[in-house]
Amino acid sequence: MSATLGVLLKAINPAISLVMFERLDRVASESSNPWNNAGTGHAALCELNYMPDSKDGSLPDPSKAIAINEQFQVSRQFWSALVKQGILHEPASFIRTVPHMTFVRGEKDCDYLKRRHEVLSQQPLFAGMEYSTDLRKIAEWIPLVADGRQDTKIAVTRTEQGTDVDYGSMTEQMVGWLVSKGMTLETNVDVKNLYQFGDGKWQVWLGGSTPRFIHADKVFVGAGGYALKLLQKAAIPEIRGYGTFPVSGHFLRTDNPDLVSRHKAKVYSQADVGAPPMSVPHLDTRVVDGKESLLFGPYAGLNPKFLKHGSILDLPGSLKWHNLLPYLSVAIKNLGLVRYLIGEIMKSKKQKIESLRAFIPTADPADWTYYEAGQRAQVIKPVGQSGTLQFGTEVISSTDGSIAGLLGASPGASVSVSVMLDVLQKMEPSDFDSYSKQLRKLIPTYNLDLNADAALAKKTMAATAKTLKLKA
Ligand SMILES: Cc1cc2nc3c(=O)[nH]c(=O)nc-3n(C[C@H](O)[C@H](O)[C@H](O)COP(=O)(O)OP(=O)(O)OC[C@H]3O[C@@H](n4cnc5c(N)ncnc54)[C@H](O)[C@@H]3O)c2cc1C
């Protein structure tokens, strides 16, 4: 997120002075690291939670799915522009075509998927989405999912133009370019606290081997799950009442060449009852450093850390008198979720393999290794005296625009460009409109309703596919 904002800022004002602080010894070692997230280019092609079923069996509403796809098209255009400018290197180092599929079982979900397909396949941004209930066809697309399957009623959708993205590689390339353009990057430096002077500028307290202070006109808190704590330390009134609900993520991974060669897709399914939307199970082709693996998960769990390399005191330390009621009300209203997360932690390896076998009936436990991915810090948003658990992202900024931070984790890195444009607008409200010319050079359809213009949608997707060397 910070790297994206840095590149946007440099595009608008090449003379801007930027400094980035990272508490670990290198950037992209938390959620943006390829093994800490699933690398899905979220465009709502396969994730059912972005287009839930209607209550009465009518056609489901596609508006949220369309909005997410449009945001992903903004990211694709931005990344294409960066490739053309040499800021991002060979596209295969960070993005590849991997078909996005949805797989469901049982009468009810098959009917829902059919109606979802009926609606989405009419939308320009989802053109070409296929639907099938034919096991022979499904076996051609995803043999591992079809082999040995006893279910009589299954259905899938498939969009060939899905993507797998290495957000870690992308981050490193953007930060490398920013440093080459004069940005100072300091690693192993922990931002401890933030104080605002009377003139609106900020003093940043830095820990590490030589603790010190620096001054800044503006601060973006791109600290992932830790952003809540830093915004609380900055004591801006806008953070009052907010909290963070951390959910850990684990995956099963295999590098077995036979399995890897027989599965070329990201296959998402329906979440278990009580599961949070980000725990939708999926079986993915994953490409990191040019090597293909398969991962299955996530297995969610409760863990009080706000970062994978965080502290178990993160959650208790974030409790303040102003967010106690929101925290308490979210805990009470989401007891089912808490029970689900505890249940997930308690699952034995055998039970974990049972979940995998819903996707790969012939799965052999010996092929799979269980590993810890990143922490997702979901937003607890104040509503009146109580709070609500949100599964999206939320930009928090001070009224004077001198500081902003990002809470939440979904749809995540896929929509980083749209989210950082939102940050920019909040931090530079009076100048923002004057940036549109520079922004259009990076994002030609900036501010346009892409799905509403079929010809433009097709042209834009074809252009970014060509530059990013993706399936058009
Ligand atoms: C299990 C899982 C699966 C996911 N799957 C997907 C997916 O498939 N597709 C997708 O688009 N998104 C996915 N996401 C979300 C995505 O990973 C995140 O939205 C994105 O990486 C967040 O980027 P960021 O820069 O905000 O945070 P991060 O990448 O976490 O970076 C924050 C940085 O701030 C540093 N930091 C924190 N505190 C301090 C401090 N006090 N001082 C100095 N430095 C500090 C951290 O060390 C870290 O390097 C997933 C996330 C998880 C956890």
The ligand as a Gaussian input file, in Angstrom:
#p B3LYP/6-31G(d) Opt

LIG

0 1
 C       -4.066000     -14.939000       4.720000
 C       -4.192000     -13.761000       3.817000
 C       -4.582000     -13.943000       2.496000
 C       -4.729000     -12.835000       1.645000
 N       -5.033000     -13.052000       0.348000
 C       -5.109000     -12.006000      -0.512000
 C       -5.338000     -12.222000      -1.887000
 O       -5.455000     -13.358000      -2.321000
 N       -5.425000     -11.144000      -2.695000
 C       -5.282000      -9.870000      -2.226000
 O       -5.378000      -8.933000      -3.012000
 N       -5.046000      -9.625000      -0.924000
 C       -4.941000     -10.667000      -0.052000
 N       -4.679000     -10.445000       1.271000
 C       -4.589000      -9.059000       1.750000
 C       -3.257000      -8.419000       1.378000
 O       -2.214000      -9.296000       1.709000
 C       -3.128000      -7.111000       2.143000
 O       -4.258000      -6.295000       1.910000
 C       -1.910000      -6.293000       1.718000
 O       -0.765000      -7.109000       1.608000
 C       -1.692000      -5.211000       2.751000
 O       -0.587000      -4.423000       2.393000
 P       -0.065000      -3.335000       3.416000
 O        1.035000      -2.628000       2.776000
 O       -1.215000      -2.543000       3.926000
 O        0.417000      -4.186000       4.699000
 P        1.696000      -5.122000       4.909000
 O        2.109000      -5.830000       3.676000
 O        1.390000      -5.953000       6.116000
 O        2.839000      -4.080000       5.241000
 C        2.826000      -3.311000       6.419000
 C        4.275000      -3.048000       6.754000
 O        4.344000      -2.135000       7.844000
 C        5.388000      -2.559000       8.703000
 N        5.134000      -1.990000      10.033000
 C        4.109000      -2.259000      10.866000
 N        4.202000      -1.521000      11.990000
 C        5.306000      -0.758000      11.848000
 C        5.932000       0.216000      12.687000
 N        5.426000       0.556000      13.875000
 N        7.076000       0.798000      12.248000
 C        7.609000       0.479000      11.023000
 N        7.055000      -0.436000      10.206000
 C        5.909000      -1.039000      10.613000
 C        5.285000      -4.077000       8.660000
 O        6.480000      -4.709000       9.114000
 C        4.983000      -4.320000       7.207000
 O        6.146000      -4.490000       6.421000
 C       -4.503000     -11.526000       2.135000
 C       -4.083000     -11.342000       3.457000
 C       -3.910000     -12.447000       4.279000
 C       -3.402000     -12.230000       5.673000

